[in-house]
Amino acid sequence: MRLDGKVAIVTGASRGIGREIAVQLAGQGASVVINYTKNKEAAEETLTAVKAAGGRGIIVQADVKNLSACENMVKSALEIYNKVDILVNNAGITRDNLTLRMKPAEWQEVIDTNLTGAFNCVKAVLRPLLKQKSGGRIINIASVVGLAGNIGQANYAAAKAGLIGMTKTLARELAGRQITVNAVAPGFIATEMTAVLTPEIKENLQRQIPLGRMGTTKDVAYLVAFLASEQAAYITGQVIAVDGGMTMQ
């Protein structure tokens, strides 16, 4: 499951799931473009981890809400590596609130980052990806919230559900060019986002998970690395939950 010679862009790679994805891809031999929005120091820590895994990479600042910024990010990757093979749309934020209390700005910021941001990155990478005529991988990090909903997260759930719909459409549009498009839907993963939860809330969440524990960033990153590999060449248009069985049908 090696990725030697491949070039991957990972958005939101300065921490959490994005950082672990960057490290796993690098460990399999890919060169990684580490995207961040504000925290350059954290992005540099990711780069250090990428190098420690035996890989190489660069850090590129870009706010995915801005199409021009996404285009410049892809341009930077092409200038250094001459190609892009893999795009992982991981960048995301939360602005949780009950719908009755949710401010329009809280709704819009999440949609703009989590959904439109992924669209912008796809738009920016598609022409060079198609021009290469060597296939490719687009992997969108969705969420089980996009499958099942969650109280206080109408904005986040809507964005992630939209990302799942976009995944399936892109898979159909790009299959003829041997570009696969899949979505990974993490459940409750131990990250900075979940670290703020009280022990009581965490305990209650774990009771809902058949495997009885929260997931780790590695649980998600291992799947992303597989979907990025040649071994996953016949998988496209799929939404794979990494949730300990929480949303099984």
C-alpha positions in Angstrom: 0.0 0.0 0.0 2.8 2.4 -0.9 2.3 5.9 -2.3 5.8 6.5 -3.6 6.0 9.3 -6.1 2.5 10.5 -5.3 1.7 14.1 -4.2 -1.1 14.8 -1.8 -2.8 18.0 -0.6 -4.3 17.7 2.8 -6.4 20.7 3.9 -6.7 21.5 7.6 -3.6 19.5 8.3 -2.2 21.6 11.2 -3.8 19.5 13.8 -6.1 16.6 14.7 -7.3 14.2 12.0 -5.7 16.3 9.2 -2.3 16.1 10.8 -2.5 12.3 11.2 -3.6 11.9 7.6 -0.6 13.9 6.4 1.7 11.8 8.5 0.2 8.5 7.4 0.4 9.5 3.7 4.0 10.7 4.1 4.8 7.4 5.9 3.6 5.6 2.8 5.9 7.6 0.6 3.8 10.5 -0.6 5.0 14.1 -0.7 2.4 16.1 1.3 1.2 19.7 0.9 0.2 20.7 4.5 -2.6 23.3 4.3 -3.4 25.6 7.2 -5.4 28.7 7.7 -4.1 30.6 10.7 -1.8 28.5 12.9 1.6 28.4 11.1 3.3 27.0 14.2 1.0 24.0 14.3 1.5 23.5 10.6 5.2 23.4 11.1 4.7 20.8 13.9 2.9 18.7 11.3 5.8 19.1 8.9 8.2 18.0 11.5 6.0 14.9 12.1 5.9 14.2 8.4 9.7 14.3 8.2 9.9 12.1 11.2 7.7 9.5 9.4 10.3 9.5 6.6 8.4 11.7 4.2 8.7 15.2 2.8 6.3 18.1 2.5 5.7 21.8 2.4 3.3 24.0 4.3 0.9 26.3 2.4 -1.4 28.9 4.0 -4.8 29.1 2.3 -8.3 29.8 3.5 -10.4 27.2 1.7 -13.4 29.6 1.7 -11.5 31.6 -1.0 -11.2 30.0 -4.4 -8.2 32.1 -5.4 -6.4 31.0 -2.3 -7.1 27.3 -3.2 -5.9 27.9 -6.7 -2.7 29.4 -5.4 -2.2 26.4 -3.1 -2.5 24.0 -6.0 -0.1 26.2 -8.0 2.4 26.0 -5.2 2.2 22.2 -5.2 2.7 22.1 -9.0 5.7 24.5 -8.9 7.5 22.2 -6.4 6.3 18.7 -7.3 5.0 19.2 -10.8 1.8 17.3 -10.1 -1.0 16.5 -7.7 -2.4 13.0 -7.3 -4.4 13.1 -4.1 -6.7 15.7 -2.5 -8.0 15.2 1.0 -10.7 17.7 1.9 -10.4 17.7 5.7 -10.6 21.4 6.7 -13.6 22.1 8.9 -15.0 24.1 11.8 -17.9 23.9 14.2 -20.2 26.7 15.4 -22.7 24.6 17.5 -26.0 26.0 18.6 -29.6 25.0 18.6 -31.3 26.0 15.4 -33.7 28.3 17.3 -30.7 30.2 18.6 -28.3 29.8 15.7 -27.2 33.1 14.2 -27.1 33.4 10.4 -23.3 34.0 10.6 -22.8 30.7 12.5 -24.7 28.9 9.8 -22.9 30.5 6.9 -19.4 30.2 8.3 -19.7 26.5 8.7 -21.2 26.0 5.2 -18.6 28.2 3.6 -15.7 26.4 5.2 -16.9 22.7 5.4 -18.8 22.5 2.1 -17.9 25.4 -0.2 -14.3 25.0 0.9 -14.2 21.5 -0.4 -15.8 22.6 -3.6 -13.2 25.3 -4.0 -10.3 22.8 -3.5 -11.9 20.4 -6.0 -12.3 23.2 -8.6 -8.7 24.2 -8.1 -7.2 20.8 -8.5 -9.4 19.3 -11.2 -7.8 20.8 -14.4 -4.3 19.8 -13.5 -5.5 16.4 -12.3 -7.3 15.7 -15.5 -4.4 17.1 -17.6 -2.1 14.5 -16.0 -4.2 11.7 -17.4 -3.0 9.3 -14.7 -6.1 9.1 -12.5 -6.2 10.3 -9.0 -7.9 10.3 -5.6 -10.3 12.8 -4.0 -11.1 11.9 -0.4 -13.6 14.0 1.5 -13.7 13.9 5.3 -17.4 14.0 6.1 -19.0 12.9 9.5 -21.5 10.5 10.9 -23.4 13.7 11.8 -24.0 14.1 8.0 -25.6 10.7 8.0 -27.6 10.8 11.3 -27.9 14.4 12.3 -27.1 15.8 15.8 -28.8 18.2 18.1 -27.2 21.6 18.0 -25.3 21.0 14.7 -27.8 21.8 12.0 -25.1 23.8 10.2 -22.4 21.1 10.5 -24.8 18.3 9.6 -26.0 20.1 6.6 -22.5 20.8 5.4 -21.3 17.2 5.9 -24.5 15.8 4.2 -23.8 18.1 1.3 -20.3 16.9 1.1 -21.5 13.3 0.9 -23.9 14.3 -2.0 -21.0 16.1 -3.7 -18.8 13.0 -3.3 -21.3 10.8 -5.1 -21.8 13.2 -7.9 -18.1 13.8 -8.4 -17.5 10.0 -8.4 -19.9 9.7 -11.3 -18.5 12.6 -13.2 -14.8 11.6 -12.8 -15.0 7.8 -13.0 -14.3 7.8 -16.7 -11.0 9.5 -16.0 -10.0 7.0 -13.4 -10.3 9.5 -10.6 -12.0 7.9 -7.6 -14.0 10.1 -5.1 -14.9 8.7 -1.7 -16.0 10.1 1.7 -14.8 9.0 5.1 -17.3 9.7 7.9 -15.6 9.7 11.3 -17.7 9.2 14.5 -16.6 10.5 17.8 -12.8 10.8 17.5 -10.4 11.9 20.3 -9.2 15.3 19.1 -9.0 18.9 20.3 -12.6 19.3 19.4 -13.8 16.5 21.7 -11.2 17.2 24.4 -13.5 20.0 25.7 -16.3 17.6 26.4 -17.0 16.8 30.1 -16.2 13.2 31.3 -19.9 12.7 31.8 -20.6 13.5 28.1 -17.8 11.4 26.9 -19.0 8.4 29.0 -22.5 8.8 27.6 -21.2 8.9 24.0 -19.1 5.8 24.6 -22.2 3.9 25.7 -23.7 4.6 22.2 -20.7 3.0 20.5 -20.7 -0.8 20.1 -16.9 -1.0 20.3 -17.1 1.0 23.6 -14.5 3.7 22.9 -13.9 6.9 21.1 -11.9 6.5 17.9 -8.4 7.8 17.3 -7.0 10.0 14.6 -5.1 7.0 13.3 -8.3 5.0 12.9 -9.4 7.6 10.3 -6.0 8.2 8.7 -5.4 4.5 8.1 -8.6 4.3 6.0 -7.7 7.5 4.1 -4.2 6.1 3.3 -5.9 2.9 1.9 -8.4 4.9 -0.2 -5.5 6.9 -1.6 -3.6 3.8 -2.7 -3.7 1.6 -5.8 -5.4 -1.1 -3.8 -8.5 1.0 -3.6 -8.7 1.7 -7.4 -12.1 0.0 -7.7 -13.8 1.8 -4.9 -15.6 5.1 -5.7 -18.7 7.0 -4.6 -18.6 5.3 -1.2 -19.2 6.8 2.3 -17.3 4.8 4.9 -18.1 5.4 8.5 -15.2 5.1 11.0 -17.4 5.2 14.1 -17.0 2.0 16.1 -20.3 0.7 14.8 -22.4 3.6 16.1 -24.4 4.2 12.9 -24.6 0.7 11.5 -27.8 -0.1 9.7 
